[in-house]
């Protein structure tokens, strides 16, 4: 079934800049849930290395999900959780 123009534009916006923003937030929030190393230092390199994975998962999920609004809701939840993790990291 063909998508409407509005749904196509929403899918492009979610898969492009919004997926990038969510991936940046996920990268910044990774030190919150990723365990500390032997020297008690957060593994910041892993967050940087996982950035392309975060971005590609967000992009592919938006492309492959049949319901665009469900994909938007899940990306919003992921962005909100990582924003809360970043706030906790900055206030601790």
Steps between C-alpha positions, in 0.01 A plus 500: 500500500634841408577747776358847505731791432474614862611157629789493254623841614463395865701184431777702331517750787498226766757291318735789433549786746288357782686165489826697511389698806382186680832328418695796643290489817550123527874546455509766771292284735706184455740567793198488733417135434833370367716354783817673610834352407774355718640848560152627603480708184193504277560340164437806286659335198224239492238775488674654201542164328134410559375826347468361144312199641254724683445711190456206264260321737287814525503551125419139417224483760329805350533359150380148583218572744159504334352746750693824486345640818612198702855558376472868595375409849783253559759752384346759732523259794863416420585870474323578829674217686842600375428864581418395855823297517697803383331720762589247770861486382529878500348548845693219671 
